[in-house]
């Protein structure tokens, strides 16, 4: 609407006494900006100019990136990053900035990618995975716990419903699966939680893919329900089952890169966490997300366990049931893990 108002003002044609159009020379762009405000595209350009300017203070650059992040929450603005040629300088900030600026830049990237196929495609052209996944190592330069958390957020935006991107996760120096596996034991518990949730999302079969595989292929196109699908919408991914389906690739990686083994280790022998690593025992949120991932692997995807893994999980689950009932944290282990009693029974059967 703002763009239409601007266009209408700038292209209006006042008439003279003879009712003939005359050229307008009285329009001041600054006055128009004052009345209507700058366009989102202009605001994005100005924010990027400040963000990449090393002569500006770190605070100024962070504020500029914060403003840009809010702008790209709108899917059209996020898609416009490519037209404005802003992906390259945005990604370059990850290797040429202070830790705080890197963290903020990754946040912008993650927000722009959420549920946005066209943004995913545009960013993937830059081969960003080696850079992004490098930050998942706690010892890497610029890898603060805040940065690692935001990197998981950015990877979520890039990889979810995007099998082509997932195929690049372990190519060209990214070593992505191993780094995600290591993130399940990150010193920061927030990174562990987000990693478990991301892996569970990638492993969950896509409903559109399942339904399309059973569709009657002899049904004439004219009889199928069709609706316009925009390239920058989530529906664009869901309309391409082969592209949107990440479950099979993730299922294969769970065993190939010992993600399953690390998950079981994290559940049954949790690492300390907290600011100084002084908190021991289970973190309830991480445990719930890890159990959800394990259930997706075993029940939904029909994954397999070695007998030693079954024994370990069975013993641990029995001890957790006793602890929950004793401490009255929840009325049942199923409630503690956010599932129905039937879902818990299915999980238990898989470890018998």
Buried (B, 14 or more C-beta within 10 A) or exposed (E): EEEEEBEEBEEEEEEEEEEEEEEEEEEEEEEBEEEBEBEBBEBBBBBBEBBBEEEBEBEEBBBBBBBBBBBBEEBEBBBBBBEBEBBEBBBBBBEEBBBBBBBBBBBBBBBBBBBBBBBBBBBBEEBBBBBBBBBBBBEBEBBBBBBBBBBBBBBBBBBBBBBBBBEBBBEEEBBBBBBBBBBBBBBBBBBBBBBBBBBBBBBBBBEBBEEBEEEEEEEEEEEEEEEEBEEBBBBBBBBBBEBBBBBBBBBEBBBEBBBBBBBBBBBBEBBEBEEEEEEEEBBEBBBBBBBBBBBBBBBBBEBEBEEEBBEBBBEBBEEBBEBBBEEEEBEBBBBBBEBEEEBBEBBBEBBE
